[in-house]
Amino acid sequence: MEPGIFGSVFVSLILVFSSFLRVSGNSEGDALNALKSSLADPNNVLQSWDATLVNPCTWFHVTCNSDNSVTRVDLGNANLSGQLVSQLGQLPNLQYLELFSNNISGKIPDELGNLTNLVSLDLYMNNLSGTIPDTLKKLTKLRFLYEYSSFRRLNNNTLTGTIPMSLTTITTLQVLDLSNNHLRGIVPVNGSFSLFTPISFANNYLDPTPVSPPPPISPTPTTSSG
């Protein structure tokens, strides 16, 4: 191959690769920009979220990995209101979604179940309503790093419906808080849910957990006199 042709091919490959990175980065930026557009932000916490940038890795409250893919969104206690968006499910490497202690309302998007690398999901102390999506059963990597346990907090919202039985299949789940909602029905006691105490489900409209009968008492052996 002629040197000039080789150089042209090499430059073309670099341009194609760079274009791929921009498209990838922009798709995650578009997802977060959709969230920004859906939220009221009186304190301008999201002011740095500029959709014209190549990727969102320079935005405040966003953390990326070495491949410029979003791994954390930290917006807890930020006085945000509005609703979550389905586009959040387009962040394939997201590990931490921290949106606690805001005024976010509406439903939990089914698409959050696409965040299969999620480590921590903190949506507590908002005004979320509707049911707990069954799709959350796909979040099999939830893990709270400080105690090496799974971690999901949805307490202090107005969630309704029943607790999806499919959540009991998340074998890593060790910490769960669904208290202070409007949940009804039975409390699952199998799988990972066998670890949880009534505190995890307090202040709902759930059926009382049946009390296990005590073990049978073995008869006292009699001694024969002779």
N, C-alpha and C positions, 0 to 999 in steps of 0.2 A: 504494500500500500504506500502511495506517495505521502511524504511528510505533511504536505498541505492538506491532503484529504484526511489523514489521520487526525490532524489538529482540528479540522472542522467537525469530524465525528465526535471527538472528545468534548468539544465545546457544546455540541448539541445534546450529548448525554447529560452534561452538567445542567444545562438549561431545563431539560425534561425533569431531572431529579429535583431541582430547585422549585419548579412549578408544582410538582407533587407535594413537596413540603408546604408550599403556600396554600394549596387547596386543602390539605389536611388541617393545617393550623387555622385557616379561615373557617372551616366547618365547625370547629370547636368554638371559635370566636363568635360565629353566627349563633350558635346554641346559647352561649352566655349573653349575647346581646338581646336575644329573644326574651331571656329572663329579665334583663334590665328593663326592657320595654314594657314588661308586664307588671313592674313594681313601681310604687311611689317611693321616692327617696328624698325626704325633706332635708336630710343632713348631708346630701351629696357624697355619700359613701362610695357610689359607683361612678364618680366623676372621671376617673382615669380609664374607664372601660370604653376605649375608642375602637369602634368596629373597623376603622380603616387600616389598622395595623396588621402586619403579616400574621401574627398570632397573639393570643391574649396573655402571654407569659410575662409581660411587663405591667399588667394591670395590678392594682392593689387588691389584696384579698384573694388572689389567684396564685397557685403554685403549680409549676410544671416539672416534668422529669427532664432528663438529658436529651430526650427526643422532641422537646417542645410540645409535649402533650399534657393536658391539664390533669393534675392528680388531686388537687385540693381546691375547694371553694369555702372560704371562711367568712361568713356573713352573719354570725350570731350576734344578737343584741345590737342590731344596727338600725332599729326603728323603721324597718321596711314594712310596707303593706302592699297588697295586691295578691296575685295568684302565681302558683308554680306553673311551669310550661312543660309540654311534652318533649321539647327539644333537649331537656336535661338528659334524656336517655341517649343522646348522641355524644356523650363524653366517655369513650370506651375505657379509658385508664383512670377514671375518677376513683379515688379511694376514700376521700373525706367530703361529705356534704353537710356542712354545719350552717343551719338556718334557724337555730333555736332563738327563743325570746324575741320574736318580732310580732307583727300583726298580719301575717300572711293568712289568707283565707282560701276557700275553695277546696277542691279535691286533691288528693295525692295522685299524680299522674301514673297510669299503668306503666308508662315507659321507664319509670325508675327501676323496674325489674331488669332492664337491659344493662344496668351498671354492675356487671358481674364481678368487677374488681373492687367493689365498694367495701371499705373497712369500717366506716362509721357513718351512721345515718342519724342525725340529730334534728328532729323537727318539733321538739317539745316547746310548750309555751307559745303557741300560735292560735289561730282560729280556724284550723283546718276542719273540714267536715266531710261527709260521705263515708264510704267504707274503706277498710284496709285492703289494698289491691292484692289479689291472689298472686300476682306476678312477683311479689317480693320474695316468694319462695326461691327464686333464682339467685338471691344474694347470698351465695354460699361461702363468701370469704369475709364476712363481717368479723372484725377482730379489733377489740379495744386495746391499743398497744400498751398502755400503762399497766394493765393487769392481765394482759394476754388472754382476754376473753372477748367474746362477741358482744356487740353493743348496739342496741337499737332503742331509742327513746321516742315515743310518740305521745307521751302523757300531756295532760293539760291542753287538749284540743276539744273538739266536739264530734269526734268520729263516731259513726253509727254502724249498725249491722253486727255481724258476728265476727269472731276471731277466726281467720282462715286456718283450717286444720293443716293445710299444706305447710304452714310455717314450722310445724313440729319436725319437719324433715331436715331443717337446717341444723346439722349436727354440731356446728361450731358455736351455736347460740348459747351463751351462758349468762347474759344479763339482758333483761327485757323490762320495759316500763310502759304499760298501756293504761295506767291509772288516770282517773279524772277525765273520762270520756263518756260517751253514751252507748257503749257497747252492750249487746244483749246475747243471750244464748249460753251455751256451756263453755266452761274453761277447759281447753285441751289439757290432758294430763299425761299424754304419751310423748315419746321421743324427747327432744330437748326441753319440752315444757315440764317434764317431770322435775326439773331443777328449781322451778320458780315457786315462790311463796305467794300467799294472797296479796301481799303488798304490791306486787307487780300488776294486779288487776283491780285495785281498790277504787271505790267511788265510780262504779259503772252500774249497769242494770243486769249483771250476769247472774246466771243460776248459781245457787250455792254449790260449792264443790262437795260431793258426797264424802262422808267420813268413812274411812276404811274400818271394817269391824275388827275388834281386837283378836289376836291369835287365840286359838282354842287352848283351854287350860288342860294340861295333861293330868289325869287322875293320879292322886298320890298312891304309890304302891303300898299294899298292905303287907305286913310281916306276919308270918304264921308262927304261932307259939308251939313249941314242942319240946 
